[in-house]
Amino acid sequence: MSSFTGQHILSVNQFDRDAIEQVFSIADNMRPYADREKRTQVLDGAILGNLFFEASTRTRVSFGTAFNLLGGEVRETTGMSNSALAKGESLYDTARVLSGYSDIIAMRHPHAGSVAEFAQGSRVPVINGGDGANEHPTQALLDLYTIAKERMSNGQSIDGLHIAMIGDLKFGRTVHSLAKMLTLFRNVKFTMISPIELGMPDSVCAAITDAGHELIVTDQFEGIVEADICYQTRIQEERFPSQEEANKYRGKFRLNQQIYTQHFKSQTVIMHPLPRDSRAEANELDNDLNMHPNLAIFRQTDNGVLVRMALFALTLGVADKVSDFDRPVHWYTTKSQN
Ligand code: NCD
């Protein structure tokens, strides 16, 4: 990807290392705005169409917040049943219509490939906020940004990373996108831990091994003590044919203080795209780790705003103009002290 301006962001396959570096360097510049040290009006007058046809809390709100922090307005629709798609309208027609009302669109939809199909009808750039079990490119970028920051604090880069991905690797789009993006780096070791039936798709495994990285596939926690990152995931129950089928896998591969101490080195950083399923029968990431300094889950969610601000600024061609439109913050805020 040589320039982001006017481009759709649909898949991690669009990114090379230079493009990732560019996003990360703009994301760094966004921190004072997210921390409310100052604000910018660079997108004053611009409209984001935020279309979420599938459940979401942080992705939807962080896209909207990111756009607001750049000075833009957000128009939102949530849920399939509230939309004309429920009346049989095609993705193409919806895209033609809504792109007439927006300068850029962020979209989530339960079917793989749907966001790319929508983008074909859109007259403005479309950012994929998750299409079924397929991809979640902005989550991969914020996860990778978080990994880079955590590693940097130990004087390390992403090259040479050992990551353990745990849980529902079959239906979890975040791990598909993150694993593919990590193949762009050097000498990454992947340990995939899941019930055999919920293993990483062959296409993702092939992308890892074809790029020359080490891949271990297992249904045991043993032998991962050296992992630098433990990336836990939720059983994606909404993608199973039935609740009974999903129930079979709930509660497998839980992570809590005791299991963490037993199986991981003391520096292992704990990540999860969230939401974690905190119901007793699932509880894949226990609250007893909440105060652990290596728990990066809320650093991930904070970083999501920075990365999405960077993507909007780049896609709308204002990345180098953000500070030209600075304004002071005049309300009481504790943000920058967090
Ligand atoms: C994830 C998703 O929707 O794919 N959530 C998110 O966007 N942070 C993961 C999940 O729902 O388990």
Boltz pocket constraint, residues with backbone or C-beta under 6 A from the ligand:
constraints:
  - pocket:
      binder: B
      contacts: [[A, 55], [A, 58], [A, 59], [A, 129], [A, 130], [A, 136], [A, 139], [A, 173], [A, 174], [A, 233], [A, 234], [A, 236], [A, 273], [A, 274], [A, 275]]
      max_distance: 6.0
